[in-house]
């Protein structure tokens, strides 16, 4: 009547579940916005935005707080744009690029905790059920890539959700970041 689950199958079942969760997280589409008045065919050579021109302190703090992650993002951006024929870190630059993590904190209900208790009072016994739903703080990350014109004004922005804790090894992290950057930059430059 009941089937038992053998213990040697549990790791494979868990691996399939983790893979499904990871693929589900990657399926969220990237968001993009751009200035339709800009001729993006001019942006064939980009350089990284100088720190003194960074309008958002998160651009500078990302590299300082997450140096290895920032280097992986930079490498992924270079690979993705070079595959499109766009030069990076070459002069003369006709545009600039920056990247950073955007974070958003929010409260969610913790999954219901279920308690069962048994007790007696005099000659009477009882069974007690209880649950609680405390709030816990969650944090959501998005990788943001901006393209600037020569006057340091944002003309294109792409972003997508990112889970920095999803990978266990540097190699997995590189693959995850490359896939994320490719997803963000897939529509850059936008078609007229």
DAJO-V628682 format. One record per residue. RES is the residue in one letter. SS is DSSP state (helix for helix, strand for strand, loop for the rest). Layout:
# DAJO-V628682
res | ss
RES | SS
RES | SS
This chain:
# DAJO-V628682
res | ss
X | loop
X | loop
X | loop
X | loop
X | loop
X | loop
X | helix
X | helix
X | helix
X | helix
X | helix
X | helix
X | helix
X | helix
X | helix
X | helix
X | helix
X | helix
X | helix
X | helix
X | helix
X | helix
X | helix
X | helix
X | helix
X | helix
X | loop
X | loop
X | loop
X | loop
X | strand
X | strand
X | strand
X | strand
X | loop
X | loop
X | loop
X | loop
X | loop
X | helix
X | helix
X | helix
X | loop
X | loop
X | strand
X | strand
X | strand
X | strand
X | loop
X | loop
X | helix
X | helix
X | helix
X | loop
X | loop
X | loop
X | helix
X | helix
X | helix
X | helix
X | helix
X | helix
X | helix
X | helix
X | helix
X | loop
X | helix
X | helix
X | helix
X | helix
X | helix
X | helix
X | helix
X | helix
X | helix
X | helix
X | helix
X | helix
X | helix
X | helix
X | helix
X | helix
X | helix
X | loop
X | loop
X | loop
X | strand
X | strand
X | loop
X | loop
X | loop
X | loop
X | loop
X | loop
X | loop
X | strand
X | strand
X | strand
X | strand
X | strand
X | strand
X | strand
X | strand
X | strand
X | strand
X | strand
X | strand
X | strand
X | strand
X | loop
X | loop
X | loop
X | strand
X | strand
X | strand
X | strand
X | strand
X | strand
X | strand
X | strand
X | strand
X | loop
X | loop
X | strand
X | strand
X | strand
X | strand
X | strand
X | strand
X | strand
X | strand
X | strand
X | loop
X | loop
X | strand
X | strand
X | strand
X | strand
X | strand
X | strand
X | strand
X | strand
X | strand
X | strand
X | strand
X | strand
X | strand
X | strand
X | loop
X | loop
X | loop
X | loop
X | loop
X | strand
X | strand
X | strand
X | strand
X | strand
X | strand
X | strand
X | strand
X | strand
X | loop
X | loop
X | loop
X | loop
X | loop
X | loop
X | loop
X | helix
X | helix
X | helix
X | helix
X | helix
X | helix
X | helix
X | helix
X | helix
X | helix
X | helix
X | helix
X | helix
X | helix
X | helix
X | helix
X | loop
X | loop
X | loop
X | loop
X | loop
X | loop
X | loop
